[in-house]
């Protein structure tokens, strides 16, 4: 008896209540079972350019990997997937730097990235910056990524509590981003996927406005409706001030028991 997993995706982005432009970008491919979210930063329109380059480049690299490695031995897949994502994010890093070199108005642009790539009963999660991935499993929500930010470093050093960090003035100052330097460390993790899992990717426009408990309550209230949950999360962030662009991706894992 086997339980083939199925993945349902829904994504939504919103400009928020304060910003004039949306510099977030989302790419979702159900064929690849891949979701990418990027939160851009920079001068006039440059953040939008950086996040767009990142999502397009990473998706292209994963597509190429799928074509070239479809017959790889299963025992090799974990290491190969992790390497693929590190190379994909670094390729995006180089592409953003090259674009900024060619267009002076784009200088200083960069982006955060968080992505989830599902393969069978495993998921690879990669991130740079403070865009986050969460998991709801068994009624409990956990943060899977660790922010690359000044505040997170202070929390890790014991200088701030998690409660103090939520209100720190420098909480949006990140220590790592795609496109701002040639040397980039990319965090990649792989974990088992279970039926009933729900994964959330978001930009800091959501996580700065809502606690994880508030997010989970909103998702639970949607009763499995991913579109309803996405819209309610964004509305709650806007009700909380909407100081930044808000992007959300939800991925639900289901399975249908099949007898062989």
N, C-alpha and C positions, 0 to 999 in steps of 0.2 A: 504494500500500500504506500502511495506517495501523495504528497501535498504540493502540487505545483503552485508557486507563488505568482500572484498578479499584483501589479503596481498601478495605482490610479494617481494621476498628477493633477494639481490645479495651482495656478500661479496668478498673482495680481500685483500690480504696482500702482502707486498713487503719488502725486506731486506733494501732498500734504497741504497744510494751511498757510505756510509762510513762504516757501521757496517759489520762485517764478518758473523754474525749469526742473524737470525730473532727470537727475543724473544717475539714477539706478538703471540697471539692465538685467533682464532675465532671459534665459534660454532653457527651454524644456523640450526634450525629445523622448517620446514614449518608445520609439523604435530602439533607441540606445539605452533606454531606462536611465536617463541622465537629466539632472536638473542643476543649473548654474545660476548663481545670483551674484551680481557685482554692484558695489556702491562707489561711484566715481567721485573724484574731487579734482579741483584745479580752477583755472581761470574761466573766462567766458566760454561756455559750452564744452570746455576741455574735459570736465568730469564725465559728461555724456559720451564723449569720444573714447576715453579710456575704458569705461565700463563696457561699451559696445565692442571695442577691439578684444577685450578679455573674453567675453562670452563667445564671440564668433571664433576666435582662435582656439580656445579650449575645446569647443564642440567639434571643430574640424579635426583636431588632433585625436580625439577619442574615436571619431568616425574612421580615421585612417588606421588607428590601432585595431579596430574591429575587423577591417578588411584584411589586414596583414597577419593577424594572430588568431583567426577563427579556428585554426586547426592545432593550436598549441596544446601541449599536454596539460590536463587539469592541475597537476601538481605544481606547474610553473605559473599558474594564473595569478596567484596572490602577489608575488614579487613583480610580475610583469605589469599588473594593473597599477600598483603603487608607483612604479617607475614611470608609467605612461602619464599619470596625473602630475607628477613632479615636473616632467618634461613639458607637459602641456601648459602648466602655469608659468613656467620659466620662458616658454616660447611667447606667451602673451606678454610677459614682462619685457622681452626684447622688442616685440612689435610696438608696444606703447612708447618705449624709449626712442625707437627709430622714427615713429610718427612725430614725436615732440622735437626731434632734431631737425626734421624736414619742415615743420611748421612752427615758427617762433611763438605764435599765439597759444600753442599747446604746451609750452614749456612749463614744467612743474606739475603736470597732470599725473594722476595715478588712480588706483582703485583698490578696494578690498575685493576679495573673492571668497565665496563658500560654495561648495558643490557636493552633490551626492550621486554616485554612480552605482547602480544596482546590477549585480550579475548573479543569477541563481539565488542562493540563500545567503549571499554576502553583499555588503555595501562598503564601498570605499568613500570616505569623506575627506575632503581636502579644504584647507582654508588659509588665507593670509589676511590679517587685519582683524576688524571687530564685527564683521558680519558673522552670524552664528548658525549653528545647527543644533536642534533639540530633538529628543525622542520621547514620545509618550508610549509606555509599555506597562501593561498591568495596572493601569490607573495612576501611574506615577510619571511625572515629567522630569527629565534630566537634561542638562546642557552638555552636549558632546564636544564642543570646541572651547578653547580657551582664548580669550581676546589677546591680541597683540597690541597692548595699549599701556600707557604710563600707569593708569590706575590699577590694571591687573598686576603689573610688576610690584606696585606698592602693597597690594593685597598679599601677593606671594611672599613679600619680605616681612609681612606682619605689621606694616606701617598703617594700614587701613583695614577695617572690617568690611565684609561684603555689604553691610547696610550703609556704612559711610561711603563706600565706593559709588553707590547708586546716586548719590547727591554731590559727588566731587566735581569741582569746577573744571578739571582737566580730563573728565571721563571720555571725551571724544578725541583726545590726542593719541593717535596710534603710533606704534613703534615699528610697524612693518606694513608695507603696501606694495602692490604690483605696479611696476612702471617708474619707480623713483630711484632705483639703483641697480647696477649690473649684478651684484651679488644678492641673491634672494633665497632665503630659507623657506621652504614650503612644508607645512604640516600635513601629513597624510596618515590616516588611520583606517583600519578595516575591521569590521565586526559582523557578527552573525545577525541575520534578519529573521524575524518570527512573524507568523500570521497574527494580525491584530496590531502590529506596530504602526505608529503614525509619526512621520518625520516632518519637522518644520525647519525650513531655512528662512532667515530674515535679515534685513538690513537693520542698522542701529536705530533707524526711524521708528521701528516697532519696539525693539528691546529697551530703548531709552524711555519709552512712555509706559510700558506695561511690564509688570513683574512676571516671572514664569508661572506663578499661581494664577494671575489674572488671565494670561494666555490660555492656560489649560481650562479654566472655567468657561471661557468663550468657546473653545473648541468642543468641550464636552456638551455645551448647550446646543451646538449645531447638530448634535445627534448623528454624526457620520457624514453630514453634507459638507464636502470640501469647499465648494463655492460659497456656501453660506458662512462657513467658518472664516475663510479668507476675507470676505467683505466685512464681517463683524470685527475681526482683528484690526483691519485698517480703519474702520469707523471709530473704534475705541481709541486708537492712537491719535486720530484727528480730534476726537473729543477731549483728549488729554493735552491738546495744544498743537499737534501736528507740526512740530518745529522743523522737521526734516522730511525728505522723501521717504516713503514707506513701501517696502516690498516684502512679499510673503510667498513662499512655495510650500504647499502641503503634499505629502506623498503617503497614501494609505496602502498598507500591505494586506492583501486578502489571499485566501487559498480555498480551493475546492477539492475535497478528498476524492481521489479517483482510484478505483481498484484495478490492479493489473493482473 
